Amino acid sequence: MDVLIAIHERRAVRDYRDEPVADTAIAALIDAAIWAPSGINLQPWCFFVIDDAATLAACSTKAKAALQAAATDHPELTGLRSMLASPAFNIFYNAPVLIIICATTADPMALKDCCLAAQNLMLAATAQGLGTCWIGLSETWLNTDAAKADLGIPAGFTPVAPIIVGHPRGSSPPPGRRAADIRRVGKAVLS
Ligand SMILES: Cc1cc2nc3c(=O)[nH]c(=O)nc-3n(C[C@H](O)[C@H](O)[C@H](O)COP(=O)(O)O)c2cc1C
């Protein structure tokens, strides 16, 4: 698939078929991810793959609880309270796979590198007919010592990009974009 088509067709997918994703497909996505650029080519990333439904359901429960406990610090999450309170709501939308891209160094540059890897992964998934969605709502829990211990993530790693992957059920309408805010900088600003 042409990269511009993949860029425009990638959607945050929140409804998945009950169908596993082949290990070869996951490997292809991670291969695309590691071809992202990284500061001085440090490649400071590690990919944690969870594809067990019971484990993912347990992660969802813990992530929701962590978010509910932290919600007072995040006024923008107020609208999510009822959703988080519902036992039926799976924060990972019942996707069959979660890939957590972790930064392996504390250098702030590593966070950027992991975000670039995440975008590569999501675009590669689009090209393969797979859906993805970055689940930022899980990050509060993922960045706790308890979650890292649960998932075998070393204490020195930072979970940056939790991305669900699966076969989309139907299509997701594009939410649209504001026009780009482009400002030309003239010579006058230079002193
Ligand atoms: C950093 C980040 C965190 C996100 N967290 C969530 C999330 O927790 N749950 C969710 O449903 N969507 C999440 N999204 C998806 C966005 O809501 C989505 O990308 C946005 O609405 C634009 O839609 P599109 O990706 O289909 O273009 C997240 C996206 C990003 C980049």
The ligand as an SDF file (V2000), in Angstrom:
LIG
                    3D

 31 33  0  0  0  0  0  0  0  0999 V2000
   -1.2890    9.2970   22.4820 C   0  0  0  0  0  0  0  0  0  0  0  0
   -2.6530    8.7650   22.1090 C   0  0  0  0  0  0  0  0  0  0  0  0
   -3.4610    8.2110   23.0880 C   0  0  0  0  0  0  0  0  0  0  0  0
   -4.7170    7.6900   22.7470 C   0  0  0  0  0  0  0  0  0  0  0  0
   -5.4700    7.0700   23.7160 N   0  0  0  0  0  0  0  0  0  0  0  0
   -6.6520    6.5190   23.3680 C   0  0  0  0  0  0  0  0  0  0  0  0
   -7.3920    5.7600   24.3370 C   0  0  0  0  0  0  0  0  0  0  0  0
   -6.9870    5.5740   25.4870 O   0  0  0  0  0  0  0  0  0  0  0  0
   -8.5760    5.2300   23.9480 N   0  0  0  0  0  0  0  0  0  0  0  0
   -9.0720    5.3890   22.6860 C   0  0  0  0  0  0  0  0  0  0  0  0
  -10.1550    4.8920   22.4010 O   0  0  0  0  0  0  0  0  0  0  0  0
   -8.3860    6.0820   21.7390 N   0  0  0  0  0  0  0  0  0  0  0  0
   -7.1780    6.6260   22.0460 C   0  0  0  0  0  0  0  0  0  0  0  0
   -6.4420    7.2750   21.0990 N   0  0  0  0  0  0  0  0  0  0  0  0
   -6.9460    7.3880   19.7220 C   0  0  0  0  0  0  0  0  0  0  0  0
   -7.3860    8.8160   19.3940 C   0  0  0  0  0  0  0  0  0  0  0  0
   -8.5870    9.0880   20.0660 O   0  0  0  0  0  0  0  0  0  0  0  0
   -7.5370    8.9330   17.8610 C   0  0  0  0  0  0  0  0  0  0  0  0
   -6.2630    8.7590   17.2770 O   0  0  0  0  0  0  0  0  0  0  0  0
   -8.1150   10.2770   17.4370 C   0  0  0  0  0  0  0  0  0  0  0  0
   -9.4570   10.3830   17.8780 O   0  0  0  0  0  0  0  0  0  0  0  0
   -8.0900   10.4810   15.9250 C   0  0  0  0  0  0  0  0  0  0  0  0
   -8.7320    9.4180   15.2610 O   0  0  0  0  0  0  0  0  0  0  0  0
   -7.9650    8.5770   14.1510 P   0  0  0  0  0  0  0  0  0  0  0  0
   -6.7640    7.9430   14.8310 O   0  0  0  0  0  0  0  0  0  0  0  0
   -8.9510    7.5420   13.6640 O   0  0  0  0  0  0  0  0  0  0  0  0
   -7.5410    9.5040   13.0690 O   0  0  0  0  0  0  0  0  0  0  0  0
   -5.1890    7.7750   21.4070 C   0  0  0  0  0  0  0  0  0  0  0  0
   -4.3460    8.3200   20.4290 C   0  0  0  0  0  0  0  0  0  0  0  0
   -3.0920    8.7990   20.7630 C   0  0  0  0  0  0  0  0  0  0  0  0
   -2.1900    9.3400   19.6790 C   0  0  0  0  0  0  0  0  0  0  0  0
  1  2  1  0
  2  3  1  0
  2 30  2  0
  3  4  2  0
  4  5  1  0
  4 28  1  0
  5  6  2  0
  6  7  1  0
  6 13  1  0
  7  8  2  0
  7  9  1  0
  9 10  1  0
 10 11  2  0
 10 12  1  0
 12 13  2  0
 13 14  1  0
 14 15  1  0
 14 28  1  0
 15 16  1  0
 16 17  1  0
 16 18  1  0
 18 19  1  0
 18 20  1  0
 20 21  1  0
 20 22  1  0
 22 23  1  0
 23 24  1  0
 24 25  2  0
 24 26  1  0
 24 27  1  0
 28 29  2  0
 29 30  1  0
 30 31  1  0
M  END
$$$$
